[in-house]
Amino acid sequence: METTKIIRLAFLVLVVICISSLSSFAKEPAITPAQHIQNVIKQGMTYPEQAVKSCCTGKVDVIFTVDDEGKITIEKTMAENANLERMVKEQLSQICCKGLKTPYNEHYKITISFKLIG
């Protein structure tokens, strides 16, 4: 009777150890093309110096596609501030997502927020 309890306990401990060790082998989730594009845009965008000087703040929504060469083609923009909209268009035209396999004719939407703190 005592031996059966010890064997059951040992088996339970072994099962818990096996389950916990399997979870440590889990892979990082693969980054999607949309996440990759978002990261590239975040790294490539800066708060425009002219906007800082004139204290421009607001949001710019951009709908765009990425072609085979990684060039961003803006389909539509919606902004609270026309100056920020123009500056975002200028900056996005300089950003390249080369080497990224994107689905054909896939549209992406991103909201870029400009806030001055202090």
C-alpha positions as CSV (number, residue, x, y, z in Angstrom):
1,M,0.0,0.0,0.0
2,E,2.8,2.4,0.9
3,T,4.8,1.5,-2.1
4,T,1.8,2.2,-4.4
5,K,1.5,5.7,-3.0
6,I,5.2,6.3,-3.6
7,I,5.0,5.1,-7.1
8,R,1.9,7.2,-7.9
9,L,3.6,10.3,-6.4
10,A,6.8,9.6,-8.3
11,F,4.8,9.2,-11.5
12,L,2.9,12.4,-10.9
13,V,6.1,14.3,-10.3
14,L,7.6,12.8,-13.5
15,V,4.6,13.9,-15.5
16,V,4.8,17.5,-14.2
17,I,8.5,17.7,-15.0
18,C,7.9,16.4,-18.5
19,I,5.1,18.9,-19.2
20,S,7.1,21.8,-17.8
21,S,10.1,20.9,-19.9
22,L,8.1,20.7,-23.1
23,S,6.8,24.2,-22.6
24,S,10.4,25.5,-22.4
25,F,11.1,24.2,-25.9
26,A,8.3,26.4,-27.4
27,K,9.5,28.5,-30.3
28,E,9.1,32.2,-30.6
29,P,6.1,33.0,-32.8
30,A,7.0,33.9,-36.4
31,I,6.8,37.5,-37.2
32,T,4.1,38.3,-39.8
33,P,4.7,40.5,-42.8
34,A,2.4,43.1,-41.3
35,Q,4.4,43.1,-38.0
36,H,7.7,43.4,-40.0
37,I,6.3,46.3,-42.0
38,Q,5.1,48.1,-38.8
39,N,8.6,47.6,-37.2
40,V,10.3,49.0,-40.3
41,I,8.0,52.0,-40.4
42,K,8.5,52.7,-36.7
43,Q,12.3,52.7,-37.1
44,G,12.1,54.9,-40.2
45,M,9.7,57.5,-38.9
46,T,10.8,60.5,-36.9
47,Y,8.9,63.4,-35.4
48,P,9.3,66.0,-38.2
49,E,11.5,68.9,-37.0
50,Q,9.2,71.4,-38.6
51,A,6.2,69.9,-36.7
52,V,8.1,70.1,-33.4
53,K,8.9,73.8,-34.0
54,S,5.3,74.6,-34.9
55,C,3.9,72.4,-32.1
56,C,1.9,70.2,-34.5
57,T,0.3,67.2,-32.9
58,G,-2.3,64.7,-34.2
59,K,-2.8,61.3,-35.8
60,V,-2.4,60.3,-39.4
61,D,-4.1,57.1,-40.7
62,V,-2.4,55.6,-43.7
63,I,-3.7,52.8,-46.0
64,F,-0.9,51.5,-48.2
65,T,0.5,48.6,-50.2
66,V,4.1,47.3,-50.5
67,D,5.3,46.3,-54.0
68,D,7.9,43.6,-54.9
69,E,10.8,46.0,-54.5
70,G,9.7,47.0,-51.0
71,K,8.4,50.5,-52.0
72,I,5.4,51.8,-50.0
73,T,2.6,53.0,-52.2
74,I,0.1,55.2,-50.3
75,E,-3.5,54.5,-51.2
76,K,-5.2,56.9,-48.8
77,T,-4.4,59.1,-45.8
78,M,-6.7,60.6,-43.2
79,A,-5.3,63.2,-40.9
80,E,-6.3,65.8,-38.3
81,N,-3.4,68.1,-39.4
82,A,-2.6,68.7,-43.1
83,N,1.0,69.5,-42.4
84,L,1.6,66.2,-40.5
85,E,-0.2,64.3,-43.3
86,R,2.3,65.8,-45.9
87,M,5.3,65.1,-43.7
88,V,4.2,61.5,-43.2
89,K,3.8,61.0,-46.9
90,E,7.3,62.4,-47.5
91,Q,8.8,60.1,-44.8
92,L,7.0,57.0,-46.0
93,S,8.2,57.6,-49.6
94,Q,11.7,57.2,-48.3
95,I,11.1,53.9,-46.3
96,C,11.9,50.6,-48.0
97,C,10.7,47.2,-46.9
98,K,13.0,45.3,-49.3
99,G,13.4,41.6,-48.9
100,L,9.9,41.2,-47.4
101,K,7.6,38.7,-49.1
102,T,4.2,40.3,-48.9
103,P,1.0,38.9,-50.4
104,Y,0.0,40.4,-53.7
105,N,-2.1,43.5,-53.5
106,E,-2.3,43.3,-49.7
107,H,-3.5,46.6,-48.1
108,Y,-2.2,47.6,-44.8
109,K,-3.4,50.3,-42.4
110,I,-1.3,52.1,-39.8
111,T,-2.0,55.0,-37.5
112,I,0.9,57.3,-36.7
113,S,0.5,59.5,-33.7
114,F,2.5,62.6,-33.0
115,K,2.4,63.9,-29.4
116,L,4.5,66.5,-27.8
117,I,5.3,65.8,-24.1
118,G,6.1,68.5,-21.7
